[in-house]
Amino acid sequence: MKKQLGFLVDVNRCVGCNTCEIACKQEYNISPGIKWRRTYTVNPEGHPEFPTYYFSLACNHCNNCLLYTSPSPRDLSTSRMPSSA
């Protein structure tokens, strides 16, 4: 069986500090310039009618990773995701 990596993030406590990105890089000894985890801000402009929140997204280390070829998380729709991961 192939080794599966995991990372636990409590999304209810996320404040957008990016510490999970740093911890992931340190734990898995990832080279500079490569990110297996990214933190995104929803409502970064702070529009008063909408909540601002953050989420941490892992790339899942697939061979055809859209996270690195897509310019924004908005482009990561399920219609563009590979049929088999």
Biopython code that builds the backbone (N, CA, C, O; Angstrom):
import numpy as np
from Bio.PDB.StructureBuilder import StructureBuilder

atoms = [
    (1, "MET", "N", (0.840, -1.177, 0.000)),
    (1, "MET", "CA", (0.000, 0.000, 0.000)),
    (1, "MET", "C", (0.891, 1.248, 0.000)),
    (1, "MET", "O", (1.894, 1.298, 0.712)),
    (2, "LYS", "N", (0.523, 2.247, -0.795)),
    (2, "LYS", "CA", (1.277, 3.483, -0.903)),
    (2, "LYS", "C", (1.139, 4.306, 0.379)),
    (2, "LYS", "O", (0.053, 4.394, 0.952)),
    (3, "LYS", "N", (2.240, 4.907, 0.822)),
    (3, "LYS", "CA", (2.231, 5.732, 2.023)),
    (3, "LYS", "C", (1.357, 6.967, 1.801)),
    (3, "LYS", "O", (1.520, 7.675, 0.807)),
    (4, "GLN", "N", (0.439, 7.222, 2.720)),
    (4, "GLN", "CA", (-0.463, 8.373, 2.634)),
    (4, "GLN", "C", (-0.068, 9.387, 3.703)),
    (4, "GLN", "O", (0.001, 9.050, 4.885)),
    (5, "LEU", "N", (0.190, 10.613, 3.295)),
    (5, "LEU", "CA", (0.538, 11.667, 4.229)),
    (5, "LEU", "C", (-0.723, 12.336, 4.744)),
    (5, "LEU", "O", (-1.735, 12.380, 4.045)),
    (6, "GLY", "N", (-0.669, 12.854, 5.959)),
    (6, "GLY", "CA", (-1.827, 13.530, 6.521)),
    (6, "GLY", "C", (-1.425, 14.772, 7.284)),
    (6, "GLY", "O", (-0.276, 14.919, 7.701)),
    (7, "PHE", "N", (-2.384, 15.665, 7.462)),
    (7, "PHE", "CA", (-2.148, 16.911, 8.171)),
    (7, "PHE", "C", (-3.470, 17.350, 8.763)),
    (7, "PHE", "O", (-4.446, 17.528, 8.033)),
    (8, "LEU", "N", (-3.520, 17.528, 10.067)),
    (8, "LEU", "CA", (-4.760, 17.893, 10.734)),
    (8, "LEU", "C", (-4.813, 19.394, 10.988)),
    (8, "LEU", "O", (-3.902, 19.957, 11.595)),
    (9, "VAL", "N", (-5.888, 20.046, 10.519)),
    (9, "VAL", "CA", (-6.089, 21.474, 10.716)),
    (9, "VAL", "C", (-7.498, 21.681, 11.250)),
    (9, "VAL", "O", (-8.460, 21.199, 10.652)),
    (10, "ASP", "N", (-7.635, 22.383, 12.355)),
    (10, "ASP", "CA", (-8.949, 22.728, 12.900)),
    (10, "ASP", "C", (-9.398, 24.016, 12.219)),
    (10, "ASP", "O", (-8.989, 25.105, 12.621)),
    (11, "VAL", "N", (-10.231, 23.901, 11.195)),
    (11, "VAL", "CA", (-10.645, 25.063, 10.403)),
    (11, "VAL", "C", (-11.465, 26.059, 11.213)),
    (11, "VAL", "O", (-11.539, 27.231, 10.842)),
    (12, "ASN", "N", (-12.080, 25.628, 12.301)),
    (12, "ASN", "CA", (-12.855, 26.542, 13.137)),
    (12, "ASN", "C", (-11.973, 27.488, 13.953)),
    (12, "ASN", "O", (-12.452, 28.499, 14.465)),
    (13, "ARG", "N", (-10.698, 27.161, 14.072)),
    (13, "ARG", "CA", (-9.786, 28.004, 14.846)),
    (13, "ARG", "C", (-8.786, 28.744, 13.969)),
    (13, "ARG", "O", (-7.921, 29.448, 14.490)),
    (14, "CYS", "N", (-8.881, 28.605, 12.673)),
    (14, "CYS", "CA", (-7.923, 29.221, 11.750)),
    (14, "CYS", "C", (-8.059, 30.742, 11.757)),
    (14, "CYS", "O", (-9.159, 31.279, 11.627)),
    (15, "VAL", "N", (-6.909, 31.436, 11.913)),
    (15, "VAL", "CA", (-6.878, 32.897, 11.902)),
    (15, "VAL", "C", (-6.039, 33.424, 10.737)),
    (15, "VAL", "O", (-5.756, 34.619, 10.666)),
    (16, "GLY", "N", (-5.644, 32.538, 9.828)),
    (16, "GLY", "CA", (-4.893, 32.950, 8.647)),
    (16, "GLY", "C", (-3.435, 33.284, 8.906)),
    (16, "GLY", "O", (-2.861, 34.099, 8.185)),
    (17, "CYS", "N", (-2.824, 32.684, 9.904)),
    (17, "CYS", "CA", (-1.443, 33.006, 10.270)),
    (17, "CYS", "C", (-0.401, 32.275, 9.407)),
    (17, "CYS", "O", (0.782, 32.609, 9.463)),
    (18, "ASN", "N", (-0.823, 31.297, 8.622)),
    (18, "ASN", "CA", (0.046, 30.521, 7.729)),
    (18, "ASN", "C", (1.020, 29.599, 8.465)),
    (18, "ASN", "O", (1.950, 29.076, 7.851)),
    (19, "THR", "N", (0.824, 29.396, 9.751)),
    (19, "THR", "CA", (1.699, 28.498, 10.500)),
    (19, "THR", "C", (1.599, 27.063, 9.992)),
    (19, "THR", "O", (2.580, 26.322, 10.047)),
    (20, "CYS", "N", (0.436, 26.664, 9.502)),
    (20, "CYS", "CA", (0.281, 25.313, 8.965)),
    (20, "CYS", "C", (1.166, 25.107, 7.741)),
    (20, "CYS", "O", (1.689, 24.012, 7.532)),
    (21, "GLU", "N", (1.338, 26.162, 6.922)),
    (21, "GLU", "CA", (2.228, 26.072, 5.765)),
    (21, "GLU", "C", (3.672, 25.836, 6.223)),
    (21, "GLU", "O", (4.382, 25.001, 5.663)),
    (22, "ILE", "N", (4.090, 26.576, 7.236)),
    (22, "ILE", "CA", (5.451, 26.451, 7.760)),
    (22, "ILE", "C", (5.660, 25.074, 8.389)),
    (22, "ILE", "O", (6.688, 24.435, 8.164)),
    (23, "ALA", "N", (4.690, 24.619, 9.173)),
    (23, "ALA", "CA", (4.794, 23.309, 9.819)),
    (23, "ALA", "C", (4.880, 22.190, 8.779)),
    (23, "ALA", "O", (5.648, 21.243, 8.952)),
    (24, "CYS", "N", (4.108, 22.291, 7.715)),
    (24, "CYS", "CA", (4.131, 21.283, 6.649)),
    (24, "CYS", "C", (5.510, 21.246, 5.991)),
    (24, "CYS", "O", (6.068, 20.169, 5.779)),
    (25, "LYS", "N", (6.059, 22.418, 5.668)),
    (25, "LYS", "CA", (7.385, 22.478, 5.043)),
    (25, "LYS", "C", (8.451, 21.875, 5.953)),
    (25, "LYS", "O", (9.336, 21.158, 5.486)),
    (26, "GLN", "N", (8.366, 22.165, 7.259)),
    (26, "GLN", "CA", (9.356, 21.640, 8.190)),
    (26, "GLN", "C", (9.199, 20.140, 8.404)),
    (26, "GLN", "O", (10.190, 19.409, 8.432)),
    (27, "GLU", "N", (7.977, 19.682, 8.554)),
    (27, "GLU", "CA", (7.730, 18.264, 8.830)),
    (27, "GLU", "C", (8.174, 17.370, 7.680)),
    (27, "GLU", "O", (8.741, 16.300, 7.902)),
    (28, "TYR", "N", (7.915, 17.812, 6.446)),
    (28, "TYR", "CA", (8.209, 16.974, 5.287)),
    (28, "TYR", "C", (9.456, 17.411, 4.533)),
    (28, "TYR", "O", (9.729, 16.915, 3.440)),
    (29, "ASN", "N", (10.227, 18.356, 5.123)),
    (29, "ASN", "CA", (11.501, 18.801, 4.547)),
    (29, "ASN", "C", (11.340, 19.200, 3.077)),
    (29, "ASN", "O", (12.043, 18.689, 2.205)),
    (30, "ILE", "N", (10.419, 20.105, 2.820)),
    (30, "ILE", "CA", (10.094, 20.538, 1.459)),
    (30, "ILE", "C", (11.060, 21.630, 1.024)),
    (30, "ILE", "O", (11.375, 22.530, 1.802)),
    (31, "SER", "N", (11.527, 21.554, -0.211)),
    (31, "SER", "CA", (12.475, 22.523, -0.750)),
    (31, "SER", "C", (11.861, 23.918, -0.829)),
    (31, "SER", "O", (10.644, 24.050, -0.960)),
    (32, "PRO", "N", (12.692, 24.962, -0.749)),
    (32, "PRO", "CA", (12.190, 26.330, -0.895)),
    (32, "PRO", "C", (11.492, 26.516, -2.251)),
    (32, "PRO", "O", (11.929, 25.960, -3.258)),
    (33, "GLY", "N", (10.421, 27.288, -2.271)),
    (33, "GLY", "CA", (9.681, 27.541, -3.503)),
    (33, "GLY", "C", (8.567, 26.547, -3.775)),
    (33, "GLY", "O", (7.753, 26.767, -4.672)),
    (34, "ILE", "N", (8.512, 25.452, -3.017)),
    (34, "ILE", "CA", (7.465, 24.447, -3.196)),
    (34, "ILE", "C", (6.520, 24.517, -2.007)),
    (34, "ILE", "O", (6.958, 24.569, -0.858)),
    (35, "LYS", "N", (5.223, 24.517, -2.287)),
    (35, "LYS", "CA", (4.219, 24.542, -1.218)),
    (35, "LYS", "C", (3.267, 23.371, -1.395)),
    (35, "LYS", "O", (2.650, 23.217, -2.449)),
    (36, "TRP", "N", (3.149, 22.554, -0.368)),
    (36, "TRP", "CA", (2.161, 21.479, -0.367)),
    (36, "TRP", "C", (0.886, 21.933, 0.318)),
    (36, "TRP", "O", (-0.136, 21.250, 0.240)),
    (37, "ARG", "N", (0.932, 23.071, 0.986)),
    (37, "ARG", "CA", (-0.230, 23.591, 1.712)),
    (37, "ARG", "C", (-0.241, 25.103, 1.553)),
    (37, "ARG", "O", (0.801, 25.754, 1.628)),
    (38, "ARG", "N", (-1.436, 25.656, 1.332)),
    (38, "ARG", "CA", (-1.603, 27.105, 1.210)),
    (38, "ARG", "C", (-2.807, 27.541, 2.021)),
    (38, "ARG", "O", (-3.774, 26.796, 2.179)),
    (39, "THR", "N", (-2.732, 28.765, 2.534)),
    (39, "THR", "CA", (-3.833, 29.339, 3.296)),
    (39, "THR", "C", (-4.468, 30.447, 2.463)),
    (39, "THR", "O", (-3.776, 31.335, 1.965)),
    (40, "TYR", "N", (-5.777, 30.388, 2.316)),
    (40, "TYR", "CA", (-6.512, 31.376, 1.529)),
    (40, "TYR", "C", (-7.452, 32.169, 2.418)),
    (40, "TYR", "O", (-7.981, 31.655, 3.404)),
    (41, "THR", "N", (-7.652, 33.430, 2.054)),
    (41, "THR", "CA", (-8.570, 34.307, 2.771)),
    (41, "THR", "C", (-9.807, 34.516, 1.923)),
    (41, "THR", "O", (-9.715, 34.859, 0.745)),
    (42, "VAL", "N", (-10.965, 34.307, 2.528)),
    (42, "VAL", "CA", (-12.230, 34.579, 1.863)),
    (42, "VAL", "C", (-12.700, 35.935, 2.376)),
    (42, "VAL", "O", (-12.766, 36.158, 3.585)),
    (43, "ASN", "N", (-13.026, 36.839, 1.457)),
    (43, "ASN", "CA", (-13.378, 38.225, 1.762)),
    (43, "ASN", "C", (-12.161, 38.986, 2.290)),
    (43, "ASN", "O", (-12.232, 39.588, 3.361)),
    (44, "PRO", "N", (-11.042, 38.969, 1.551)),
    (44, "PRO", "CA", (-9.835, 39.659, 2.018)),
    (44, "PRO", "C", (-9.997, 41.176, 2.109)),
    (44, "PRO", "O", (-9.254, 41.834, 2.838)),
    (45, "GLU", "N", (-10.959, 41.732, 1.377)),
    (45, "GLU", "CA", (-11.186, 43.179, 1.419)),
    (45, "GLU", "C", (-11.924, 43.592, 2.687)),
    (45, "GLU", "O", (-11.984, 44.780, 3.004)),
    (46, "GLY", "N", (-12.489, 42.629, 3.418)),
    (46, "GLY", "CA", (-13.206, 42.928, 4.652)),
    (46, "GLY", "C", (-14.540, 43.609, 4.432)),
    (46, "GLY", "O", (-14.941, 44.461, 5.225)),
    (47, "HIS", "N", (-15.234, 43.241, 3.356)),
    (47, "HIS", "CA", (-16.556, 43.820, 3.094)),
    (47, "HIS", "C", (-17.460, 43.575, 4.301)),
    (47, "HIS", "O", (-17.595, 42.434, 4.741)),
    (48, "PRO", "N", (-18.079, 44.625, 4.843)),
    (48, "PRO", "CA", (-18.823, 44.484, 6.098)),
    (48, "PRO", "C", (-20.050, 43.575, 6.038)),
    (48, "PRO", "O", (-20.503, 43.098, 7.078)),
    (49, "GLU", "N", (-20.593, 43.328, 4.863)),
    (49, "GLU", "CA", (-21.789, 42.490, 4.767)),
    (49, "GLU", "C", (-21.463, 40.996, 4.693)),
    (49, "GLU", "O", (-22.365, 40.160, 4.737)),
    (50, "PHE", "N", (-20.180, 40.664, 4.580)),
    (50, "PHE", "CA", (-19.775, 39.267, 4.454)),
    (50, "PHE", "C", (-18.709, 38.934, 5.491)),
    (50, "PHE", "O", (-17.890, 39.785, 5.835)),
    (51, "PRO", "N", (-18.716, 37.709, 5.986)),
    (51, "PRO", "CA", (-17.692, 37.346, 6.972)),
    (51, "PRO", "C", (-16.334, 37.131, 6.294)),
    (51, "PRO", "O", (-16.263, 36.752, 5.125)),
    (52, "THR", "N", (-15.286, 37.374, 7.036)),
    (52, "THR", "CA", (-13.940, 37.062, 6.569)),
    (52, "THR", "C", (-13.508, 35.790, 7.285)),
    (52, "THR", "O", (-13.574, 35.700, 8.511)),
    (53, "TYR", "N", (-13.071, 34.819, 6.515)),
    (53, "TYR", "CA", (-12.571, 33.584, 7.108)),
    (53, "TYR", "C", (-11.454, 33.029, 6.250)),
    (53, "TYR", "O", (-11.222, 33.495, 5.135)),
    (54, "TYR", "N", (-10.771, 32.041, 6.772)),
    (54, "TYR", "CA", (-9.579, 31.481, 6.147)),
    (54, "TYR", "C", (-9.739, 29.971, 6.011)),
    (54, "TYR", "O", (-10.467, 29.337, 6.775)),
    (55, "PHE", "N", (-9.048, 29.413, 5.031)),
    (55, "PHE", "CA", (-9.005, 27.953, 4.944)),
    (55, "PHE", "C", (-7.646, 27.514, 4.437)),
    (55, "PHE", "O", (-7.010, 28.187, 3.625)),
    (56, "SER", "N", (-7.225, 26.383, 4.930)),
    (56, "SER", "CA", (-5.943, 25.798, 4.579)),
    (56, "SER", "C", (-6.199, 24.673, 3.590)),
    (56, "SER", "O", (-6.994, 23.772, 3.855)),
    (57, "LEU", "N", (-5.528, 24.727, 2.457)),
    (57, "LEU", "CA", (-5.762, 23.763, 1.392)),
    (57, "LEU", "C", (-4.480, 23.008, 1.082)),
    (57, "LEU", "O", (-3.437, 23.615, 0.840)),
    (58, "ALA", "N", (-4.559, 21.693, 1.089)),
    (58, "ALA", "CA", (-3.408, 20.853, 0.741)),
    (58, "ALA", "C", (-3.482, 20.481, -0.731)),
    (58, "ALA", "O", (-4.570, 20.361, -1.296)),
    (59, "CYS", "N", (-2.339, 20.301, -1.339)),
    (59, "CYS", "CA", (-2.325, 19.955, -2.763)),
    (59, "CYS", "C", (-2.545, 18.469, -2.989)),
    (59, "CYS", "O", (-2.826, 18.066, -4.118)),
    (60, "ASN", "N", (-2.429, 17.640, -1.959)),
    (60, "ASN", "CA", (-2.620, 16.183, -2.023)),
    (60, "ASN", "C", (-1.584, 15.464, -2.865)),
    (60, "ASN", "O", (-1.718, 14.265, -3.111)),
    (61, "HIS", "N", (-0.561, 16.164, -3.310)),
    (61, "HIS", "CA", (0.612, 15.561, -3.919)),
    (61, "HIS", "C", (0.320, 14.688, -5.143)),
    (61, "HIS", "O", (0.979, 13.666, -5.334)),
    (62, "CYS", "N", (-0.640, 15.067, -5.962)),
    (62, "CYS", "CA", (-0.963, 14.281, -7.157)),
    (62, "CYS", "C", (-0.007, 14.611, -8.307)),
    (62, "CYS", "O", (0.715, 15.606, -8.247)),
    (63, "ASN", "N", (-0.002, 13.792, -9.334)),
    (63, "ASN", "CA", (0.896, 13.996, -10.467)),
    (63, "ASN", "C", (0.475, 15.167, -11.354)),
    (63, "ASN", "O", (1.328, 15.804, -11.972)),
    (64, "ASN", "N", (-0.832, 15.462, -11.426)),
    (64, "ASN", "CA", (-1.345, 16.530, -12.281)),
    (64, "ASN", "C", (-2.012, 17.576, -11.386)),
    (64, "ASN", "O", (-3.231, 17.745, -11.425)),
    (65, "CYS", "N", (-1.225, 18.265, -10.594)),
    (65, "CYS", "CA", (-1.749, 19.142, -9.554)),
    (65, "CYS", "C", (-2.192, 20.492, -10.118)),
    (65, "CYS", "O", (-1.379, 21.245, -10.653)),
    (66, "LEU", "N", (-3.485, 20.791, -9.994)),
    (66, "LEU", "CA", (-4.022, 22.063, -10.470)),
    (66, "LEU", "C", (-3.633, 23.224, -9.569)),
    (66, "LEU", "O", (-3.686, 24.376, -10.002)),
    (67, "LEU", "N", (-3.247, 22.957, -8.343)),
    (67, "LEU", "CA", (-2.881, 24.021, -7.418)),
    (67, "LEU", "C", (-1.682, 24.806, -7.941)),
    (67, "LEU", "O", (-1.592, 26.012, -7.710)),
    (68, "TYR", "N", (-0.766, 24.150, -8.636)),
    (68, "TYR", "CA", (0.420, 24.832, -9.133)),
    (68, "TYR", "C", (0.227, 25.393, -10.536)),
    (68, "TYR", "O", (0.983, 26.274, -10.943)),
    (69, "THR", "N", (-0.751, 24.918, -11.283)),
    (69, "THR", "CA", (-0.962, 25.411, -12.637)),
    (69, "THR", "C", (-2.107, 26.410, -12.706)),
    (69, "THR", "O", (-2.314, 27.027, -13.750)),
    (70, "SER", "N", (-2.853, 26.584, -11.629)),
    (70, "SER", "CA", (-3.986, 27.492, -11.587)),
    (70, "SER", "C", (-3.562, 28.815, -10.949)),
    (70, "SER", "O", (-2.896, 28.804, -9.914)),
    (71, "PRO", "N", (-3.936, 29.965, -11.548)),
    (71, "PRO", "CA", (-3.536, 31.247, -10.981)),
    (71, "PRO", "C", (-4.265, 31.630, -9.700)),
    (71, "PRO", "O", (-3.767, 32.465, -8.945)),
    (72, "SER", "N", (-5.440, 31.038, -9.431)),
    (72, "SER", "CA", (-6.169, 31.400, -8.214)),
    (72, "SER", "C", (-7.010, 30.222, -7.736)),
    (72, "SER", "O", (-7.351, 29.343, -8.527)),
    (73, "PRO", "N", (-7.353, 30.198, -6.428)),
    (73, "PRO", "CA", (-8.172, 29.094, -5.920)),
    (73, "PRO", "C", (-9.558, 29.067, -6.546)),
    (73, "PRO", "O", (-10.215, 28.026, -6.542)),
    (74, "ARG", "N", (-10.014, 30.198, -7.087)),
    (74, "ARG", "CA", (-11.312, 30.261, -7.749)),
    (74, "ARG", "C", (-11.363, 29.311, -8.961)),
    (74, "ARG", "O", (-12.427, 28.803, -9.316)),
    (75, "ASP", "N", (-10.192, 29.078, -9.591)),
    (75, "ASP", "CA", (-10.130, 28.210, -10.764)),
    (75, "ASP", "C", (-10.170, 26.733, -10.413)),
    (75, "ASP", "O", (-10.278, 25.895, -11.308)),
    (76, "LEU", "N", (-10.087, 26.394, -9.137)),
    (76, "LEU", "CA", (-10.061, 24.995, -8.726)),
    (76, "LEU", "C", (-11.475, 24.454, -8.547)),
    (76, "LEU", "O", (-11.866, 24.080, -7.441)),
    (77, "SER", "N", (-12.227, 24.412, -9.614)),
    (77, "SER", "CA", (-13.593, 23.891, -9.545)),
    (77, "SER", "C", (-13.565, 22.388, -9.801)),
    (77, "SER", "O", (-12.615, 21.867, -10.385)),
    (78, "THR", "N", (-14.611, 21.699, -9.361)),
    (78, "THR", "CA", (-14.661, 20.244, -9.544)),
    (78, "THR", "C", (-14.736, 19.878, -11.016)),
    (78, "THR", "O", (-14.380, 18.758, -11.382)),
    (79, "SER", "N", (-15.188, 20.788, -11.873)),
    (79, "SER", "CA", (-15.263, 20.473, -13.295)),
    (79, "SER", "C", (-13.867, 20.367, -13.919)),
    (79, "SER", "O", (-13.716, 19.742, -14.969)),
    (80, "ARG", "N", (-12.844, 20.966, -13.293)),
    (80, "ARG", "CA", (-11.491, 20.909, -13.823)),
    (80, "ARG", "C", (-10.660, 19.832, -13.137)),
    (80, "ARG", "O", (-9.556, 19.529, -13.590)),
    (81, "MET", "N", (-11.164, 19.254, -12.063)),
    (81, "MET", "CA", (-10.389, 18.263, -11.337)),
    (81, "MET", "C", (-10.266, 16.968, -12.157)),
    (81, "MET", "O", (-11.197, 16.600, -12.873)),
    (82, "PRO", "N", (-9.121, 16.278, -12.056)),
    (82, "PRO", "CA", (-8.955, 15.013, -12.762)),
    (82, "PRO", "C", (-9.989, 13.989, -12.286)),
    (82, "PRO", "O", (-10.410, 14.007, -11.129)),
    (83, "SER", "N", (-10.388, 13.104, -13.189)),
    (83, "SER", "CA", (-11.412, 12.117, -12.841)),
    (83, "SER", "C", (-10.904, 11.102, -11.835)),
    (83, "SER", "O", (-11.694, 10.572, -11.054)),
    (84, "SER", "N", (-9.611, 10.814, -11.830)),
    (84, "SER", "CA", (-9.056, 9.882, -10.838)),
    (84, "SER", "C", (-7.877, 10.542, -10.165)),
    (84, "SER", "O", (-6.987, 11.078, -10.824)),
    (85, "ALA", "N", (-7.879, 10.499, -8.844)),
    (85, "ALA", "CA", (-6.786, 11.150, -8.106)),
    (85, "ALA", "C", (-5.810, 10.131, -7.591)),
    (85, "ALA", "O", (-4.825, 10.490, -6.946)),
]
sb = StructureBuilder()
sb.init_structure("model")
sb.init_model(0)
sb.init_chain("A")
sb.init_seg("    ")
for serial, (resi, resn, name, xyz) in enumerate(atoms, 1):
    if name == "N":
        sb.init_residue(resn, " ", resi, " ")
    sb.init_atom(name, np.array(xyz, "f"), 0.0, 1.0, " ", f" {name:<3s}", serial, name[0])
structure = sb.get_structure()
